[in-house]
Amino acid sequence: MTLMRSRQRLLLGAGALTLSLAAGGAAGWNVLDAAPPAAASTPYGPATSYDAATRHDAAFNATFEHRFATVRGVRMHYVTGGKGPALVLLHGWPQTWYEWRKVMPALAERHTVYALDLPGLGDSQGRPASFDKKTLAGYVHGLLRDRIGLDRFDLVAHDLGGGVGFQYVSRFPAQVRSYVHLDYPLPGPKLPAAQYRTFSWHMAFNSQQAVPERLVDDPGDVRDYLTAFYPQVAYGGAAFGGTRTRSPFTDAEVDEFVRTYSRRDVLRAGFELYRTLDEDERDNVAATPVDTPTLLLTATGSLAATRPSVAPLLRNITRAAEIPESGHWLAEENPEAVVREILAFTAE
């Protein structure tokens, strides 16, 4: 069933969306998986490679490399490079580590960067015990502390990755020197999950059991869904009261996200991030509030709506700012501003 036909059957009205010790090191490299996995196959076509988007990028490959490590049965993929104190990047939906591609070179001039694919997403393989953000934070901890050997780092997290980021800082505060939280209201004491789902049609749709996979059921549908969704929450898009229809992403960027989300396990994992929002609310209510120095960054016009849900949980917000002329995709829409904010904050 194509997505366009599916849309004719569903009324999905648009709504408003409104890491620093020196790399801790390399101490853990000798226990990481020695070889990358075979190219991840999909039920829809030929196998795809984890380095499809970077294989021929000489400048990128001069600094960064793809690595893998297994944590409790999940083989996790991450990209690392640079020099200096460790900086960890967590992505959102529907994206992968690749959302940080434009900001990574500048960050790597001052940091050893680790851009992760969350468990079950991107080119990480295997199914974690749950997709609630507390559980995912445990897998990320298994990678960063137990497999790579990072003792202390600055942490940056965007969108639903911010749900993982908050839980990580709350559970393992001694590891995180500073935290950067990008454009994600936190379900919790000030924002029930049920209310959160009313902010945008896609949150309600993605939360349904089985329905999203039945309607978005082949790579063509995945491409249709992502290419229609990306401009909606971009600067000037429908989620911000505008009429923008042009995607903020290049064809190559869309191809990379479609490549990974066309794997059925990854597609389902992405929807599970939304299906577990009620668990996230309960876990965040029960979590220890965070006193780690925090930088809060949001889309243009979103700070006032986002901060009230975040402030009770992230109690030491030392700076809060909107990224100019940016919608939800901060690192792609205004990478220069994002780099300036992160580097200034982690230098403090």
C-alpha positions in Angstrom: 0.0 0.0 0.0 1.5 3.3 -1.0 1.7 6.1 1.5 -0.4 8.4 -0.7 -3.2 5.9 -0.8 -2.9 5.4 3.0 -3.2 9.1 3.5 -6.5 9.1 1.7 -7.8 6.6 4.2 -6.6 8.3 7.3 -7.3 11.8 8.5 -3.9 12.9 9.8 -4.4 16.6 10.3 -1.2 18.6 10.7 -0.7 19.9 14.2 1.8 22.2 15.8 5.1 20.8 16.8 5.3 23.0 19.0 31.3 14.3 26.4 35.7 16.4 29.4 38.4 14.1 30.0 40.6 13.3 27.1 38.9 10.6 25.3 39.1 8.5 28.5 40.3 6.8 26.2 41.5 4.6 24.0 41.7 2.3 26.9 38.8 0.2 25.7 39.7 -0.1 22.0 41.2 -3.5 22.4 37.9 -5.1 23.5 35.8 -3.7 20.6 34.5 -5.8 17.8 37.4 -6.3 15.4 35.5 -6.2 12.1 32.3 -4.4 10.9 29.3 -6.6 10.1 28.3 -7.5 6.7 26.1 -5.0 4.8 22.7 -4.9 6.4 20.2 -6.6 4.1 16.6 -5.5 3.6 13.6 -7.5 2.5 13.1 -4.9 -0.3 16.3 -5.0 -2.2 20.1 -5.5 -2.2 22.2 -5.3 0.9 23.2 -1.8 2.0 26.4 -0.7 3.6 26.9 1.2 6.9 29.4 3.5 5.1 27.3 4.1 2.0 27.2 7.8 2.6 30.9 8.3 3.5 32.8 5.6 1.5 34.0 8.1 -1.1 34.2 11.1 1.1 38.0 11.5 1.4 37.9 14.6 3.7 35.5 12.8 6.1 37.5 9.6 6.1 40.7 11.4 6.9 39.3 12.3 10.3 36.5 9.8 11.1 36.0 6.1 11.0 33.1 3.7 11.5 33.3 1.3 14.5 31.1 -1.4 16.1 30.8 -2.9 19.6 28.3 -5.4 21.0 26.4 -4.5 24.1 24.0 -7.1 25.6 23.3 -8.7 22.2 22.9 -5.4 20.3 25.7 -4.6 17.9 26.1 -0.8 18.1 27.4 1.4 15.3 29.2 4.7 15.9 31.5 7.1 14.1 34.5 8.6 15.8 37.3 10.9 15.1 39.0 14.1 16.1 41.2 15.1 19.0 40.7 16.5 22.5 38.1 15.8 25.3 35.4 13.3 24.4 32.1 14.6 23.0 29.2 12.2 22.4 26.3 12.9 20.0 22.9 11.2 20.2 20.4 11.5 17.2 16.7 11.8 17.0 13.9 10.5 14.7 13.7 9.9 11.8 17.5 10.2 11.6 20.7 8.5 12.5 24.3 9.5 13.5 24.3 11.2 10.0 22.3 14.1 11.3 25.5 15.4 12.8 27.5 15.2 9.6 27.7 18.9 9.0 28.8 19.8 12.5 31.2 16.9 13.2 34.4 18.3 11.4 34.3 21.6 13.3 33.6 19.8 16.6 36.4 17.4 15.9 38.9 20.2 15.8 38.5 20.5 19.6 37.0 17.2 20.7 37.2 13.5 20.1 33.7 13.0 18.6 31.6 9.9 19.1 28.4 10.0 17.0 26.2 7.0 17.9 23.4 5.1 16.2 21.0 4.4 19.0 20.3 0.7 19.8 18.1 -0.8 17.1 18.4 2.3 14.8 20.6 3.3 12.0 23.2 0.6 11.4 23.1 -0.8 14.9 21.8 -4.3 14.7 19.7 -6.3 17.2 16.7 -5.5 19.4 17.2 -3.9 22.8 15.0 -5.1 25.7 12.8 -2.0 25.3 12.8 1.3 23.5 11.9 3.4 26.5 14.7 6.0 26.9 15.8 4.8 30.3 16.6 1.3 28.8 18.3 2.8 25.8 20.4 5.0 28.1 21.6 1.7 29.7 22.8 0.4 26.4 24.5 3.6 25.5 26.3 3.5 28.9 27.4 -0.1 28.1 29.0 1.2 24.9 30.6 4.4 26.2 31.8 3.2 29.6 32.2 -0.5 29.3 33.2 -1.0 25.7 35.0 2.2 24.7 36.1 3.1 28.2 35.1 6.8 28.5 35.3 8.0 32.0 34.0 11.5 31.4 32.6 13.4 28.4 30.4 16.2 27.2 27.0 14.9 25.9 24.8 16.4 23.1 21.4 15.0 22.3 18.6 16.0 19.9 14.9 15.2 19.7 14.0 11.7 21.1 17.8 11.2 21.6 17.3 14.0 24.2 15.0 11.6 26.1 18.0 9.2 26.2 20.3 12.0 27.0 18.3 13.1 30.0 18.1 9.6 31.4 21.8 9.1 30.9 22.7 12.3 32.8 20.2 11.4 35.5 21.5 7.8 36.0 25.2 8.4 35.4 25.9 12.0 36.4 29.6 11.5 37.3 30.3 10.6 33.7 28.8 13.7 32.0 30.8 17.0 32.3 28.2 19.1 30.5 25.0 18.4 28.7 23.5 20.0 25.5 19.8 19.3 25.0 18.4 20.1 21.6 14.7 20.8 20.8 12.9 18.2 22.8 10.2 18.8 25.4 10.6 16.1 28.1 7.5 13.9 29.0 7.4 14.0 32.7 6.0 16.0 35.7 5.0 19.1 33.6 4.1 17.3 30.3 2.0 14.1 30.3 2.8 11.8 27.4 -0.9 12.0 26.3 -0.6 15.7 25.9 2.8 15.4 24.2 1.2 13.3 21.5 -1.3 16.1 20.6 1.6 18.4 19.5 1.8 16.9 16.0 -0.1 14.4 13.9 3.1 12.3 13.4 3.5 11.7 17.2 0.0 10.3 17.4 0.4 8.3 14.2 3.8 6.8 15.1 2.5 5.8 18.5 -0.2 3.5 17.1 0.4 -0.3 17.4 1.1 -2.0 14.0 -0.7 0.6 11.9 2.4 2.6 10.9 4.2 -0.5 9.7 1.2 -1.6 7.7 0.9 1.8 5.9 4.6 2.6 5.5 5.4 -0.9 4.2 8.0 -0.6 1.5 11.0 1.7 0.7 8.8 3.9 -1.6 6.5 4.6 1.3 9.5 5.3 3.6 10.8 7.8 1.1 7.4 9.4 0.7 6.8 9.7 4.5 10.3 11.1 5.2 10.4 13.6 2.4 6.9 14.8 3.2 7.7 15.1 6.9 11.1 16.8 6.9 9.8 20.2 5.5 6.8 20.2 7.9 9.0 20.7 10.9 11.7 22.7 9.2 11.9 26.5 9.5 8.8 28.0 7.8 7.1 24.6 7.7 3.5 23.7 8.6 4.4 22.8 12.3 5.5 26.5 12.7 2.5 28.0 10.9 4.2 28.3 7.5 3.7 26.9 4.1 7.2 25.5 3.3 7.3 22.4 1.1 11.0 22.3 0.3 13.0 19.9 2.3 16.0 21.2 4.3 17.9 18.1 3.3 19.8 17.2 0.2 18.8 14.2 -1.9 22.0 12.5 -0.6 20.9 13.1 3.0 17.5 11.8 2.4 18.9 8.7 0.6 21.0 7.9 3.7 18.1 8.1 6.1 15.8 6.1 3.7 18.6 3.5 3.4 18.5 2.7 7.1 14.8 3.2 7.8 13.9 0.9 4.9 15.1 -2.0 7.1 11.9 -3.3 8.8 13.6 -3.7 12.2 14.8 -0.1 12.1 11.5 1.3 10.9 9.7 -0.5 13.7 12.3 0.7 16.2 11.6 4.3 15.2 7.9 3.9 15.9 8.7 2.2 19.2 10.4 5.4 20.3 6.9 6.9 20.3 5.0 3.9 21.6 7.1 4.1 24.8 6.4 7.7 25.7 4.1 6.7 28.6 7.0 4.7 30.1 9.2 7.7 29.5 6.8 9.9 31.4 6.8 7.5 34.4 10.6 7.1 34.3 11.2 10.9 34.1 8.9 11.6 37.0 10.8 9.0 39.1 14.2 10.2 37.8 16.7 12.1 39.9 16.7 15.7 38.6 20.0 16.8 36.9 22.4 19.4 38.3 24.9 19.0 35.4 25.6 22.3 33.6 23.1 22.3 30.7 22.7 24.2 27.4 19.2 24.2 26.1 18.8 24.9 22.3 15.6 25.0 20.4 14.1 25.9 17.0 13.3 29.5 16.4 10.2 30.4 18.4 10.1 27.2 20.5 12.1 28.1 23.6 9.2 29.4 25.6 7.1 26.3 24.9 10.0 23.8 25.5 11.6 25.2 28.7 8.8 24.6 31.2 8.8 20.8 30.5 12.6 20.6 30.8 13.5 23.0 33.7 12.2 20.8 36.5 14.4 17.9 35.3 17.4 19.8 34.1 17.8 22.2 37.0 21.1 23.8 36.0 20.3 25.3 32.6 23.2 27.9 32.4 22.2 29.0 28.9 19.1 28.7 26.8 18.8 29.9 23.2 16.9 29.6 20.0 18.9 28.7 16.9 18.3 31.5 14.3 16.3 30.7 11.2 16.1 27.0 12.2 13.2 24.7 12.6 13.5 21.3 14.3 16.6 20.2 12.3 19.0 22.4 14.1 22.3 20.7 13.1 21.3 20.7 9.4 19.4 24.0 9.1 22.0 26.2 10.9 25.1 24.1 11.6 27.3 27.1 12.1 25.2 28.4 15.0 25.0 25.0 16.5 28.8 24.6 16.4 29.3 28.0 18.0 26.9 27.3 20.8 28.4 23.8 21.6 32.0 24.8 21.4 31.5 27.9 23.5 29.6 25.9 26.1 32.0 22.9 26.3 35.0 25.3 26.6 33.6 26.7 29.9 
